[in-house]
Amino acid sequence: MSTALSILGVAGFMEAVATPLGLWTPATFCLVVQWLAFIPAYFWRTEMFYDLTGSLTFLATMFLNLYHGPWPPHPRQQMASFFIMVWAFRLGYFLFTRILQHGKDSRFDTVKHEPLRFLQYWTVQGLWVFLTCLPVLICSTKKDSNMRNPDWPVPSDLIGMLVFSLGLGLEMLADFQKFQWQNDWQHRDDFINIGLWRYSRHPNYAGEIVLHCGVLLLASGSYDRPVEWGLALLGPGFITTLLYGISLPMVERKANIRWKDNTSYKTYMQKTPAIFPFPKWS
């Protein structure tokens, strides 16, 4: 019962966020695509195309939003949408090839046999897609006449593009370093602590947060109402909460079990920041 209520709660929250912005259609689209994909996934009891569905929903949402928005799109709208599509394509390819390599995703070992719990995961993915796209969706509804900054480019555009590029580069480099480490047979039983991973336990998460802040900054040049600013912040805010509150504890719980007797690992965990390597004041 509680799982069913949480699913309805997520759907209700999405529509509550979408309504004052006139974004009911993309919110519904993000949700319905996940629910439709859930049907064959549960029938075959598989999570193989879960991440792929999420990435394709990102791409489709951006394409449809540009198509149905003001035409021709403003350069800011084009660039912000392009950034989300680049990120989603790279992430989807990375996650899909990873699950093909491993054959499964341990997050779904039990839930894929329980229909409501499995559906809950798909529903949250719909929420993730919608909130992550929200800064760009808001930007893409604007015509030049009701943009706060119709000129292109303005400082927020340039800084936003720079921040996004830095974040994406950080995430890609961290993922590449980990991929290289895990595919070297000499390190398969060791934890990674080289390169960016020397300074952060999850530098890929740092890149993820930074790049979405860049997208928000870029898209914000079009916002002209306080409600747009407030709701757009849900995008990077949700990403940050998801990474700090769910992904990080889940990943580290498994690592703590795997290397519980490794003294070097314990030292690494104590001395290395979780995500952002903030300077220590002494």
N, C-alpha and C positions, 0 to 999 in steps of 0.2 A: 504494500500500500504506500509506504513512504517513498519507494523508488518511483512509482507512478506519479505521485505528487511532485517529486523533484523534477521529473520530465515536463510535467505541465507548468511547473514554476519557471523553468528555463525558457520554455516557449512563450509564456506570458511576459517574462522580463524582456525578451527580445522585441516583442511587439510594443511594449511600453516605451522602450528606448526609440524604436523606429517611428512611432506615430507622430511625435512633435516635429520630426525632421522630414516627414513625408517619405520615409524609406520603408514602408510596409512591404512593398513588392520584393526588394532584395533580401529583407529579413526572412520572409516566407520562403523565398527560393532557397536560401542557404539551409533552412531547416528541412524542407520537403526533399531536397536531393539526398540528405543524409538518411532520412526515413525510408526512402525508396531503396537506397543502397543497402540498408540494414536487412531487407527481406531476403535477398540471395545470400548475404553474409551469414545470417542465422540459419538458413536452410542448409548450407554447406558447413556450418560451424567453423567459419574461417575469418581471420583478420587480415588476410593477405592484401586486400585492396582497401583497407581502412585509410591509411595515410595517403594513398594515391587518390582516393575519392575526395579527401580534404583539399589536396592541391588542385585537382581539376575544378573543384567548386570555387576556389579562389580565382582561377583563370576565367571561368565562365562568368562569375559575378562581375569582374572588372570589364570584360568584353561587353556584357549586356548593359552595364551601367554607362559605359561610354556611348554605346549605340542609342540608348534611350535618353541620354542627357542632351544638353544644349549642343547644337551642331553648327559649325565645326567646334570640337572641343578646344578649350583654352590650353595653351602650352603647359600650364601648371597641372591641369587635369590629366593631360596626356602623360606627363612625366611621372606624376604620383601613381597613376594606374600602372605604368610601365614598371616602376620600381616594385610594386606588389607582385606583378606577374613574374618578374625576374626572380625575386626571392622565393615565390611559391613553386616555380618550376625547379629551381635548384634544390629546395628542401624536399619536394616530392620525389625527385629523381634519387636523391641521397637516401631517403627513408625506404623507398620501394626497393632499391638495389640491396639495401641492408637486410630487409626482411626476406628477400629472395635468397640471400647468402645464408642467413640463419635458419630460415624455414618456418619461423614463428616469432610472435611477440609475446613475451612472458606476461605482459599486463593482462592478456586476454585468456590465460590458461583456464581459469574457472568461469569468468563472466560470459564467455561465448556460448556456454551451455545453459545460461539463464536468460530468457528472452528480455525481461524488463531491464535487468542490469546491463545487458549488452546494448539494448536500445538507448540506455542512459548515456553510454559512451558516445554513440553516434549523435545524440542530441547535443551533448556538450561540444562535439566537434562543430556542429552547426553554429553554436554560440561563438566558438573560437573564430570561425571564418568571418562571421558578421562583425564582431567587435574589432577584429584586426583590420578589416576593410573599412570600418566606420569613418576614420579621418578622411579617407579618399572618397568614400561615398558622399559625405557631406560636401566636400569640395566640388564633386562632379555634378551636383545639382545646381550650381551657380551659373548664372549668365553674367556677362561682363558688367551689366548695369547694376547688379546687386552683389558684386564682389567688393570686399574691403580694399583689395589691391589688384585692379585689373591689369596693371603694368606687368611686364615680364622682361627680365627677371628682377625681382626685388631682393634685398639682403636675406630675407627669410628663405627665399627659394634657393639661393646659392649655398647658404649655410646648411639647409636641410639636405640638399643633394650631397654635400661634403660629408655630413654626419652619416647619412645612409651608406655611402660608399665605404667609409671607415668601418662601420658596423658589419657590413656584408663581407668585407675583406677579412675582418677579424674572425667572423664565424667560419668562413671557408678555410682559412689557414688552420684554425683549431681543429676542424673536422678532418682536414687532410693529415695533420700531424698525428691525430689519434688513429686514423685509418692505417697510416704507415706503421705505426707502433704495433697495432693489433695484428697486422699481417706479416710481421717479422717473428718468425718462430722463436727467436731468442727472448722475446718479451711477452709471449702469450700468457705467461703465468705471473707477470708483474703489472703493477699499476703504472699509469703514465705520469711522468713528472719532468718532462723535457719540453723545450720550446715555450709556447704560451702557457702550457700546463704547469710550468715551474712557478708561475706567478698567480695563477688562479686555478681552483679545482674544476671550474667549468667556464673556461674562456669562450666557448661557443655560446653559452647562455648570455654572456656579456655582450657579444656581438649581436645577438638576437634583439636584446633590449635596446641597444644603441641604434640599430638600423630602423626600428619602428619609431623611435623618437625622431629620427631624421625624416621619416615619411610624414609624421604629424607636423613637424616644423614646416616642411614644404607645403603641405596642404593648407596650413593655417593662414596663408596669405589671402585666402578667399573667404574666411569666416567673418561674418559681420554681426553675429548675435551671440550674447553670452552663453545661451543654451548650446550653441554649436561647439564652442570651446569646451564647455563642461562635459558634454557627451563624447566629444572626440578624444578626450583624455582617457576614456574607458578602454581605448584600443591598446596603447602601450601599458596602461595600468593593469589590464587583464593579463597581458603577456607576462609582465613582471610578477604578478601574483601567482600565475600558473607555474612559472619556473621556480620561484622561491618556495612556494607553498606546497607544490605537488611533485613536480619533476625532480627537483634536487633531493628532497628527502627519500623519494622512492629509489633513485639511482644509488644514493649513498648508503641506504639500508642494505642493499645487496652487496655493495663493496665492503662495508664493515664486516659482514659475515664472511666474505671470501678471504679478506686479509686480516682477520681479527688477531692473528698471532704474529703479524709482521710489524716489527718495531719501527722500521723506516716509514711504513704507511701511517702509523699512529703519529709520528713526528710530522709528517707531511700534512695530515689533517689538522693538527694543532697550529701549525705555523703558516699555512697557506689559506688566503681568503677564499670564501665559497665561490663568489662570482667576480666582484670588482676588487682589484688590488688597491684598496685605499691605503694611503700612507699611514704609518703608525706614529702616533704622537707620544713622545716619552719625555 
